[in-house]
């Protein structure tokens, strides 16, 4: 549904804003403190994104429920969309030990 793309974009921007500006909670500057107060409410972007995604996925399932094998087709399309990027991200992450250890040495992870 193209009409919801703007709202999904806003949700993504809220999440990015939340994570990018999370370093220093009290700066002494009124402007930066105001931005920090706004940042604290940006976690709602995740909720908004999941609600919109659930709405869109439910719409797809309802629109295709009369077709043969609609559930199988739905999951096949989701897998072809999600697995390549997930696999590439995992390969990049785990191929470089410096990304997942705090000391920069290969070995024990710190999470």
C-alpha positions in Angstrom: 0.0 0.0 0.0 1.9 3.1 -1.2 -0.1 5.4 1.0 1.6 4.0 4.1 5.1 4.3 2.7 5.5 7.8 4.2 4.4 6.6 7.7 6.8 3.7 7.4 9.6 6.1 6.4 8.8 8.2 9.5 9.0 5.2 11.7 12.4 4.3 10.3 13.6 7.9 10.8 12.4 7.8 14.4 14.3 4.6 15.1 17.5 6.0 13.4 17.2 9.3 15.4 16.8 7.3 18.6 20.0 5.3 18.0 22.2 8.1 16.5 21.6 10.6 19.2 21.8 8.4 22.3 25.3 9.3 23.6 25.0 12.2 26.1 21.7 12.6 28.0 22.6 15.9 29.8 24.5 18.6 27.9 23.6 21.8 29.6 22.4 23.2 26.3 18.6 23.8 26.1 18.5 22.9 22.5 20.4 19.6 22.9 18.4 18.8 26.0 15.2 19.4 24.1 16.4 17.1 21.3 17.2 14.5 23.9 13.7 14.7 25.3 12.4 14.2 21.8 14.8 11.3 21.3 13.5 9.5 24.3 10.1 9.2 22.7 11.5 8.0 19.3 11.3 4.3 20.5 7.7 4.5 19.4 9.0 4.2 15.8 9.7 0.5 16.4 6.1 0.0 17.6 4.7 2.0 14.6 6.8 0.0 12.1 5.7 -3.3 13.5 2.0 -2.3 13.6 2.2 -1.1 10.0 4.0 -4.3 8.9 1.4 -6.5 10.6 -1.3 -4.5 8.9 0.3 -4.9 5.5 1.1 -8.6 5.9 -2.5 -9.3 7.1 -3.8 -7.5 4.0 -1.6 -9.6 1.7 -2.8 -12.8 3.4 -6.5 -11.7 3.2 -6.2 -10.7 -0.5 -4.6 -14.0 -1.5 -6.6 -16.4 0.7 -8.7 -17.7 -2.2 -5.7 -18.7 -4.3 -4.4 -22.2 -4.2 -1.3 -22.7 -1.9 -1.6 -19.1 -0.7 0.1 -19.7 2.6 3.0 -21.6 1.0 3.5 -18.9 -1.6 3.4 -16.2 1.0 6.2 -17.8 3.1 8.3 -18.6 0.0 8.1 -15.0 -1.0 9.0 -13.8 2.5 12.0 -16.2 2.7 13.3 -15.1 -0.7 13.1 -11.5 0.5 14.5 -11.9 4.0 17.1 -14.7 3.9 19.6 -13.2 1.4 20.1 -10.0 3.4 20.1 -11.9 6.7 22.7 -14.4 5.5 24.9 -11.6 4.1 24.7 -9.7 7.3 25.6 -12.7 9.4 28.5 -13.6 7.1 29.9 -10.1 7.3 29.5 -9.9 11.0 31.0 -13.2 11.9 33.8 -13.1 9.3 35.5 -10.1 11.2 36.3 -10.9 14.9 36.9 -7.2 15.5 33.2 -6.5 15.1 32.0 -8.8 17.9 34.8 -8.5 20.5 35.5 -5.5 22.6 39.2 -6.0 22.8 39.6 -6.5 19.0 41.1 -9.9 19.6 39.4 -13.0 18.2 38.0 -15.3 20.8 35.4 -14.8 23.5 32.5 -12.5 22.6 31.4 -9.9 25.1 27.7 -10.0 24.8 
